[in-house]
């Protein structure tokens, strides 16, 4: 297949100072959850993107000095001998003809330095924005001179490590941003007061960095066109524009976005593709230097539009490059139907908040390139002539069937419903989750092109029918169901509910159950489900009270940057939010019993319908019956049928089974680890 000519513009080279990107695809800096702790894993992950034809591949935010320590988060560092670790990445990226970029970072007062125990530095003595009982000290002139030296030294080490693009980082509330802020910067010296003074540090860092390494390295500026804030939305005023005008030709590249993470990398239920255009479109009018920006770009037509309309020169991407590292390659080869499109679930971002390697719902190979030897586009041929029966076409079953078919196995996929997708299909019908159908669509489309995989819909097999198929291996991907007895994280035994209580589960709501009267949702799951059901039922006209023992609605959503927007939306819709409380029983006579999670004090609230969002139980009845039958079929459970989790867990489980089928290596032996080198 050949590239569609209308996408030719995406493959034009772009000069960035002294270097040239071979096309317009730019993997912007992004966290990996590996940082300084896993250089081999990180290098292999970035290498695959370069192989997939991303012209520029950047590492994550990279600390320039021990006074910028973000522990417990694991970010990259360029303090000293880190050069060797970074050279692993740059060499591998260069092997595929791509440029390597690094984002130099000092967190200022927001770097609490839990590990190094250095005092925090800041434009003033202020508390950081994290909930740590510490404050920064106001930087004096010597501190500023030290910062200049640290930044230049780090830039020189970046050049030594082989980086081609070196960033000055001035957004996301780091130290440079704190100097720019009129609210935080109350200094009376030449670094405070007027905007020109407040931008002095930024100008000096760019100019000094260019003087130090600009002969062979491009110097990029990452800059927010807004001031950010704690609210829901983008806070825009004239100062960012004035800074861009002031420094228009100073950096070699402008990497522009917004400071509000929950918008810049907003979940698809809140923020659509190319949503930043309204904020960043003016930047190219102010500078002749190339401009890059992100926007969860998954459509090549949208990308072309950004370039032709003069919004961006380079198509920046983070999440789409994780979901499909070969996205540019597939566009180039005319295989756009093969792209694994990002669904905007932000599971990838949890890696940063959990200090764990990046995971992805769509791409189960992400961060498994080095430690398991997985490649997103390459998988070993089958190791036997076994016929595999996969029961259940939810996310784990679909991925197992797709990957097994790719390996060349004969696969029979049996689904009880007429439509494939399982929980993905049901959940994608909730408010804002339509993009999640891409999990089903990509796999269904790939399987449809395979001659080795047969699909049987409306096939609710019993144990005898499973045996009659005559498969050598049976894989059960029958999913899980939500509990209706209240057992979950808070309650370990079933709740005492009235006999006449109307109790529904998320499965019931998603199946279209009739709901009446005031509704109480008890959310002991703490991710997206409780908040989404509250939103849906409120849109349907019901009075809704959401009760949770957590301190916030959908508390785990803080890890995907959805929590604040979720709670804001529910409050704006008129949902009553009752945090720090638990369901205690009742449910009859139009009321339920609620107890304070701290004091145990109880009261009643009106409820004609009670919705329990608690635990899920594996649908493993078929498994138990097959085990009881015994006999020579190899039987395996995957996904939620084995252990309920996120959709990303389910896809990974199905993929891992397919990868390891007939693999002589044990699961333990197949996992390489980064080990520290011990020296005398």
C-alpha positions in Angstrom: 0.0 0.0 0.0 1.1 3.6 -0.6 0.6 6.8 1.2 -2.5 8.9 0.4 -1.1 12.0 -1.3 -3.2 14.3 0.9 -0.9 13.3 3.8 2.3 14.2 1.9 2.6 17.4 3.9 3.0 15.5 7.1 6.2 13.9 5.8 8.0 17.2 4.8 11.2 17.9 6.7 11.2 20.7 9.2 14.4 22.7 10.2 14.8 23.3 14.0 17.8 25.5 14.4 20.9 23.5 13.5 19.0 20.2 13.2 16.3 18.9 10.9 13.3 16.7 11.7 12.7 14.3 8.8 8.9 14.7 9.0 6.3 16.6 11.1 5.7 13.8 13.7 7.0 14.9 17.1 6.8 12.8 20.3 6.6 15.6 22.8 8.2 15.1 26.3 6.2 12.7 28.5 6.7 10.9 31.7 7.4 7.2 31.7 7.2 6.2 35.3 10.8 4.9 34.8 13.0 7.9 34.7 16.4 7.4 36.3 15.4 4.0 37.7 15.0 2.1 34.5 17.2 3.4 31.7 17.1 0.3 29.6 13.3 0.1 29.7 13.0 3.7 28.9 15.5 3.6 26.0 13.8 0.6 24.4 10.4 2.3 24.7 11.6 5.5 23.0 13.5 3.5 20.4 10.3 1.8 19.2 8.7 5.2 18.5 11.7 6.2 16.5 11.4 2.9 14.6 7.7 3.8 14.0 8.8 7.0 12.2 8.4 9.7 14.8 11.0 12.3 13.6 11.6 13.7 17.1 11.5 11.5 20.2 11.8 13.3 23.6 12.5 12.0 27.0 10.5 13.2 30.0 11.1 16.2 32.3 14.7 15.9 33.4 16.0 17.4 36.7 19.1 19.5 36.3 20.2 19.5 40.0 19.5 17.7 43.4 17.6 20.8 44.5 14.9 19.7 42.0 14.0 16.2 43.3 10.5 15.1 42.8 10.5 11.9 44.9 8.4 9.7 45.1 7.9 10.4 41.4 10.6 8.9 39.2 11.6 11.4 36.6 14.8 11.6 34.6 17.9 13.4 35.9 21.0 15.0 34.4 23.0 15.6 37.6 26.3 13.8 36.8 26.9 10.4 35.4 23.3 10.2 34.1 24.9 11.0 30.8 25.6 7.3 30.3 22.0 6.3 30.9 20.6 8.9 28.5 23.1 7.9 25.8 21.3 4.5 25.8 18.2 6.3 24.5 19.8 8.8 22.1 21.9 6.1 20.4 18.9 3.9 19.8 16.7 6.8 18.6 19.5 7.9 16.3 19.8 4.4 14.9 16.3 4.9 13.3 17.1 8.4 11.9 15.2 10.3 14.5 16.2 13.3 16.7 16.4 12.9 20.5 15.1 15.6 22.8 15.4 16.3 26.5 13.4 18.7 28.7 15.5 20.3 31.4 13.5 21.0 34.6 13.8 22.7 37.9 10.6 22.4 40.0 11.4 25.3 42.3 9.1 25.4 45.3 7.1 22.4 43.9 10.1 20.1 44.2 10.0 19.1 47.8 13.2 17.1 47.7 12.1 14.2 49.8 15.1 12.1 48.7 17.9 14.6 48.6 16.6 16.6 51.6 17.7 19.9 50.0 15.7 22.9 50.9 13.3 24.0 48.1 14.2 27.0 46.1 11.6 29.5 44.9 10.9 33.0 43.6 9.7 33.7 47.1 9.2 31.8 50.4 5.9 30.1 49.7 4.3 26.7 50.3 4.4 24.4 47.3 1.3 23.3 45.5 1.6 19.7 46.9 0.2 19.0 50.3 3.6 18.9 52.0 4.3 20.8 55.2 7.3 22.7 53.6 8.0 26.0 52.0 10.7 27.2 49.6 13.3 29.8 50.5 13.4 32.9 48.4 16.3 32.7 46.0 18.9 35.4 46.4 21.3 36.5 43.7 23.8 33.7 44.4 21.0 31.1 44.1 20.1 32.6 40.7 23.7 32.5 39.6 23.8 28.9 40.8 20.7 28.1 38.8 22.2 29.5 35.6 25.3 27.3 36.2 23.3 24.2 36.9 21.1 24.7 33.8 24.1 25.3 31.5 26.0 22.4 32.9 22.9 20.1 32.4 22.6 21.4 28.8 26.3 20.5 28.2 25.7 17.1 29.6 22.6 16.7 27.4 24.8 17.5 24.4 27.4 15.0 25.6 24.7 12.4 25.9 23.7 12.9 22.3 20.6 14.9 22.5 19.7 17.0 19.5 16.9 19.2 21.0 17.3 20.6 24.5 14.4 22.3 26.2 14.1 25.3 28.5 10.9 24.4 30.4 8.6 27.3 31.3 5.2 25.8 32.2 3.4 23.5 34.6 4.2 25.7 37.6 7.9 25.0 37.6 10.6 27.4 38.8 10.7 29.5 35.6 6.9 29.8 35.6 7.0 31.0 39.2 9.3 33.8 38.2 6.9 34.7 35.4 3.9 34.8 37.6 2.7 38.2 38.7 0.9 36.7 41.7 3.9 34.7 43.0 6.7 37.0 42.0 6.7 40.0 44.3 10.4 40.6 44.1 11.7 44.2 44.0 15.0 43.4 42.2 15.6 43.1 38.5 13.8 39.7 38.4 10.5 41.1 39.7 8.0 43.8 39.0 7.5 44.4 35.3 6.8 41.6 32.9 10.2 42.3 31.3 11.9 41.8 34.6 9.8 38.7 35.5 10.7 37.2 32.1 14.4 38.0 32.6 15.3 34.6 34.0 13.6 32.8 31.1 15.4 35.0 28.5 18.8 34.4 30.2 18.3 30.6 30.3 17.5 30.4 26.6 20.3 32.7 25.6 22.9 30.9 27.8 21.8 27.5 26.7 22.1 28.5 23.0 25.5 30.0 23.7 26.6 26.7 25.3 25.3 24.1 22.9 23.4 25.9 20.1 26.0 25.2 17.5 24.8 21.6 17.2 21.7 21.4 19.3 18.4 23.1 18.9 17.1 24.9 21.9 13.3 24.6 22.4 11.0 26.5 24.7 8.0 24.8 26.3 5.6 27.5 27.1 2.0 27.8 28.3 -0.3 30.3 26.6 -2.3 30.5 29.8 -1.5 30.9 33.5 -3.2 27.7 34.6 -5.1 27.5 37.8 -6.9 25.1 40.2 -10.3 25.5 38.5 -12.0 23.8 35.6 -10.8 25.6 32.5 -8.0 27.6 31.0 -7.0 30.9 32.5 -5.9 33.2 29.7 -4.7 36.8 29.9 -2.4 39.1 27.8 0.9 38.3 29.6 1.7 35.0 27.9 1.2 36.6 24.5 3.4 39.5 25.5 6.2 37.0 26.5 5.9 35.2 23.2 6.2 38.6 21.4 9.1 39.5 23.6 11.0 36.2 22.9 9.6 35.4 19.5 12.9 34.6 17.7 15.0 33.6 20.7 14.4 29.8 20.9 14.7 27.5 17.9 11.3 25.9 18.6 8.2 26.9 20.4 6.4 24.0 22.1 3.1 25.5 23.2 0.2 24.3 25.2 -1.8 25.2 28.3 -0.7 24.9 31.9 -3.8 23.1 33.1 -2.9 19.4 32.9 -6.5 18.3 33.1 -7.1 20.2 29.8 -3.7 19.8 28.1 -3.9 16.1 28.5 -7.6 16.0 29.2 -9.5 12.7 29.2 -11.6 12.2 26.1 -14.9 12.5 28.2 -14.0 16.1 28.9 -11.6 17.3 26.1 -11.8 16.4 22.4 -9.1 16.1 19.7 -7.3 19.3 18.8 -9.0 21.1 21.6 -6.0 23.4 22.3 -6.2 25.1 18.8 -8.4 27.9 20.1 -5.6 28.8 22.6 -2.4 28.2 20.6 -3.4 29.2 17.0 -2.0 32.7 17.3 1.5 31.7 18.2 2.7 31.1 14.6 1.6 34.7 13.8 4.2 36.0 16.2 7.3 34.0 15.3 9.1 32.6 12.3 10.4 29.7 14.3 8.6 26.3 14.1 5.8 25.6 16.5 4.7 22.3 17.9 1.7 21.5 20.1 -0.3 18.5 21.3 -4.0 17.7 21.1 -4.5 13.9 21.3 -4.2 13.8 17.5 -5.4 10.5 16.1 -6.8 11.5 12.7 -4.3 12.2 9.9 -6.9 14.6 8.4 -6.9 16.6 11.6 -3.1 16.7 11.5 -3.1 18.0 7.9 -5.6 20.6 8.9 -3.4 21.9 11.7 -0.5 22.4 9.3 -2.4 23.8 6.3 -4.3 26.3 8.5 -1.0 27.5 10.0 -1.7 26.3 13.6 1.3 24.0 14.0 4.4 23.1 12.0 5.0 19.9 13.9 2.3 17.5 15.1 3.1 16.9 18.8 1.8 13.8 20.4 2.2 11.9 23.6 -0.8 9.6 24.2 -1.3 8.7 20.5 2.4 7.8 20.3 1.9 5.5 23.3 -1.3 3.9 21.9 0.5 3.3 18.5 4.2 3.9 18.3 3.9 3.1 14.6 1.2 5.7 13.8 3.4 7.8 11.4 4.6 4.6 9.7 1.1 3.4 9.1 0.0 6.8 7.6 3.1 6.7 5.4 2.3 3.2 4.2 -1.4 3.9 3.6 -2.4 1.6 6.5 -4.5 4.2 8.4 -7.1 1.5 9.3 -4.4 -0.3 11.2 -3.8 2.5 13.6 -4.5 1.8 17.3 -6.2 5.0 18.1 -5.8 6.5 21.6 -9.1 6.4 23.5 -8.2 9.2 25.9 -8.7 7.1 29.0 -5.5 8.5 30.6 -4.5 5.2 32.0 -1.0 6.1 30.7 -0.8 9.0 33.0 -1.3 6.8 36.1 2.3 5.7 35.6 3.5 9.1 36.6 1.3 9.3 39.7 2.1 5.7 40.7 5.8 5.8 39.8 5.2 2.7 37.6 6.1 2.0 34.0 3.6 3.4 31.5 0.7 1.2 30.6 -1.8 1.7 27.8 -5.3 0.3 27.3 -4.8 0.1 23.5 -1.2 -1.0 23.4 -0.4 -3.8 25.9 3.3 -3.9 24.8 4.0 -0.4 26.1 7.1 -0.5 28.4 7.4 -4.3 27.8 9.8 -3.8 24.9 13.0 -4.4 27.0 11.9 -6.4 30.0 9.7 -8.9 28.1 11.0 -8.4 24.6 7.6 -7.4 23.2 7.3 -5.4 20.0 4.0 -3.6 19.2 4.1 -4.8 15.5 6.0 -8.0 15.7 5.0 -11.3 17.4 6.5 -14.8 17.1 4.9 -17.3 14.9 2.8 -20.1 16.5 4.7 -22.8 18.4 2.2 -25.6 17.8 -0.7 -26.6 15.6 -3.2 -26.3 18.6 -6.7 -25.1 18.0 -7.7 -22.5 20.6 -11.3 -21.7 21.7 -11.7 -18.3 23.2 -15.0 -17.9 25.1 -16.0 -14.2 25.4 -15.3 -11.3 23.1 -14.8 -8.6 25.6 -11.4 -6.7 25.7 -9.3 -9.7 26.9 -11.0 -12.2 24.6 -10.7 -9.9 21.6 -7.1 -9.2 22.2 -6.2 -12.8 22.8 -8.0 -13.8 19.6 -6.3 -11.0 17.6 -2.8 -11.8 18.9 -3.2 -15.6 18.5 -4.5 -15.1 15.0 -1.5 -12.8 14.2 0.7 -15.7 15.4 -1.1 -18.1 13.0 -3.1 -20.2 15.4 -6.5 -21.5 14.5 -8.8 -19.7 16.8 -12.5 -20.0 17.4 -14.0 -16.9 19.2 -17.4 -17.5 20.8 -19.5 -14.6 22.1 -22.8 -14.9 24.0 -24.1 -11.6 22.6 -24.8 -10.5 19.0 -22.3 -7.7 19.3 -18.6 -8.0 20.3 -17.0 -5.8 22.9 -18.3 -7.0 26.3 -17.9 -4.4 29.0 -16.2 -2.0 26.5 -19.4 -1.8 24.5 -21.6 -1.2 27.6 -19.3 1.4 29.2 -18.8 3.3 26.0 -22.5 4.2 26.1 -22.0 6.1 29.3 -21.6 9.9 29.0 -18.5 10.9 27.2 -17.0 7.5 26.7 -17.8 6.9 23.0 -14.1 6.9 22.1 -13.7 3.8 24.2 -15.4 1.7 21.4 -12.0 2.0 19.6 -10.8 -0.8 21.9 -13.4 -3.1 20.3 -13.3 -1.6 16.8 -9.6 -2.0 16.3 -9.6 -5.6 17.3 -12.7 -6.6 15.5 -11.4 -5.0 12.3 -8.0 -6.7 12.6 -9.7 -10.1 13.3 -12.0 -9.7 10.3 -8.9 -9.6 8.0 -7.6 -12.9 9.4 -8.4 -16.3 7.9 -7.3 -18.2 11.0 -10.0 -16.7 13.3 -13.6 -17.6 13.2 -16.2 -15.7 15.2 -19.5 -17.1 16.5 -21.9 -14.6 17.8 -24.9 -15.3 20.0 -23.1 -18.4 21.2 -23.6 -18.7 24.9 -21.8 -22.0 25.3 -22.3 -24.4 28.2 -19.6 -26.8 29.5 -20.7 -29.6 27.2 -20.8 -27.4 24.2 -17.3 -26.1 25.0 -16.0 -29.7 25.1 -17.8 -30.5 21.8 -15.9 -27.8 19.9 -12.9 -30.1 20.2 -10.3 -27.4 20.8 -6.9 -28.3 22.2 -6.9 -25.2 24.5 -9.8 -23.3 26.0 -9.5 -19.7 27.1 -12.2 -18.2 29.2 -12.7 -14.5 28.9 -16.2 -14.4 30.3 -15.7 -11.1 32.3 -17.1 -10.1 35.6 -20.3 -8.7 37.1 -20.9 -6.0 39.6 -22.0 -7.2 43.1 -25.4 -6.3 44.4 -24.8 -7.0 48.1 -22.6 -4.1 49.1 -19.4 -6.1 49.5 -16.4 -4.0 48.5 -13.6 -2.1 50.0 -15.5 -0.8 53.0 -17.9 -3.7 53.7 -16.4 -7.2 53.8 -19.8 -8.9 54.4 -23.2 -8.3 52.7 -25.2 -5.3 53.8 -28.4 -5.7 55.7 -30.8 -4.2 53.2 -34.6 -4.2 53.5 -36.6 -6.8 51.6 -38.4 -4.1 49.6 -35.3 -2.2 48.7 -34.8 -1.5 45.0 -31.1 -2.3 44.5 -29.4 -1.9 41.2 -25.8 -2.4 40.0 -24.0 -0.6 37.2 -24.7 -3.6 35.0 -28.4 -3.0 35.5 -28.2 0.7 34.7 -26.1 0.0 31.6 -28.6 -2.6 30.5 -31.4 0.0 30.7 -33.1 -0.9 34.0 -36.0 1.3 35.0 -35.0 3.8 37.7 -37.5 5.7 39.9 -37.6 8.3 42.6 -34.6 9.9 44.3 -31.5 7.8 43.7 -28.6 7.1 46.1 -25.3 5.8 44.6 -22.9 4.2 47.0 -19.5 4.5 45.3 -16.9 2.3 46.9 -15.1 1.8 43.6 -13.6 5.3 43.4 -12.8 5.3 39.7 -15.1 6.6 36.9 -18.2 4.4 37.2 -19.9 6.0 40.2 -19.5 9.5 38.8 -20.6 8.6 35.3 -23.8 6.9 36.6 -24.6 9.9 38.7 -24.1 12.1 35.6 -26.3 9.8 33.5 -29.1 9.6 36.0 -29.0 13.3 36.7 -29.4 14.0 32.9 -32.4 11.6 33.0 -34.0 13.9 35.5 -33.5 12.1 38.8 -32.5 13.5 42.1 -29.1 11.9 42.8 -27.0 11.7 45.9 -23.6 10.2 45.6 -22.2 8.7 48.8 -18.6 7.7 49.1 -16.2 6.9 52.0 -13.5 8.8 50.2 -12.7 12.5 50.6 -13.6 13.2 46.9 -15.8 11.9 44.2 -14.1 9.4 42.0 -10.9 9.7 44.1 -8.8 7.4 42.0 -9.6 9.6 39.0 -6.9 12.0 40.4 -4.4 9.6 38.9 -5.9 10.1 35.4 -6.5 13.8 35.9 -10.3 13.4 35.9 -11.2 13.8 39.5 -11.5 17.6 39.7 -13.4 17.8 36.5 -15.7 14.9 37.5 -16.6 16.5 40.8 -17.1 19.9 39.3 -19.4 18.5 36.6 -21.5 16.7 39.2 -21.9 19.7 41.4 -22.8 21.9 38.5 -25.5 19.3 37.5 -27.0 19.5 40.9 -25.9 16.1 42.2 -25.6 16.0 46.0 -22.2 14.8 47.0 -21.7 13.2 50.4 -18.1 12.3 51.0 -16.7 10.6 54.1 -19.9 8.5 54.5 -20.9 4.9 53.9 -24.0 3.1 53.2 -25.1 1.4 56.4 -28.3 -0.5 55.4 -32.0 0.0 55.1 -33.2 0.8 51.6 -36.9 0.2 52.4 -39.7 2.7 52.8 -38.0 5.2 50.5 -34.9 5.8 52.6 -31.4 4.4 53.2 -29.2 4.5 56.3 -26.0 6.5 56.0 -23.1 6.5 58.5 -20.2 8.9 58.9 -17.0 7.0 58.0 -15.2 8.5 60.9 -17.7 8.8 63.8 -20.2 6.1 62.8 -23.1 8.5 63.4 -26.1 7.5 61.3 -28.9 9.3 59.5 -31.3 8.6 56.7 -31.7 10.1 53.3 -34.4 9.6 50.8 -33.9 6.9 48.1 -36.4 5.0 46.0 -33.5 3.4 44.1 -30.1 2.3 45.5 -27.2 1.8 43.1 -24.2 -0.1 44.5 -20.9 0.6 42.8 -18.7 -1.7 44.9 -16.9 -4.9 43.9 -17.1 -7.1 40.9 -17.2 -10.9 40.8 -15.6 -13.0 38.1 -18.0 -14.8 35.8 -16.3 -18.2 36.4 -19.2 -20.6 36.6 -18.3 -22.1 33.3 -14.7 -22.5 34.4 -15.8 -24.4 37.5 -18.0 -26.7 35.5 -15.2 -27.4 33.0 -12.8 -28.1 35.8 -15.4 -30.6 37.3 -15.7 -32.4 33.9 -11.9 -32.9 33.8 -10.1 -34.4 30.8 -7.4 -33.4 28.5 -8.3 -29.8 27.5 -5.9 -27.1 28.7 -8.0 -24.5 30.4 -7.1 -20.9 31.1 -8.9 -17.8 32.5 -7.9 -14.3 31.4 -9.0 -10.7 32.0 -11.8 -10.0 34.4 -12.8 -13.6 34.6 -9.5 -14.2 36.3 -9.2 -11.0 38.3 -11.4 -8.0 37.7 -9.5 -4.8 36.9 -9.4 -2.0 34.4 -9.9 -2.5 30.7 -6.2 -2.0 30.3 -5.6 -4.9 32.7 -8.0 -7.1 30.6 -6.3 -6.2 27.3 -2.9 -6.9 28.8 -4.0 -10.2 30.2 -5.3 -11.4 26.8 -2.2 -10.2 25.0 0.1 -11.9 27.5 -1.6 -15.2 27.2 -1.3 -15.1 23.4 2.4 -14.1 23.6 3.3 -16.8 26.0 1.3 -19.7 24.6 3.8 -22.5 23.8 6.6 -20.3 25.2 9.1 -22.6 27.1 10.2 -19.7 29.3 8.3 -19.3 32.6 6.6 -16.1 33.4 9.2 -15.2 36.0 12.1 -15.9 33.7 10.6 -13.8 31.0 10.7 -10.6 33.1 14.0 -8.8 33.0 14.7 -6.3 35.7 16.9 -3.2 36.0 19.5 -4.0 38.7 21.8 -1.4 40.4 25.5 -2.0 39.8 27.3 -2.6 43.1 30.8 -1.2 43.4 33.3 -1.3 46.2 
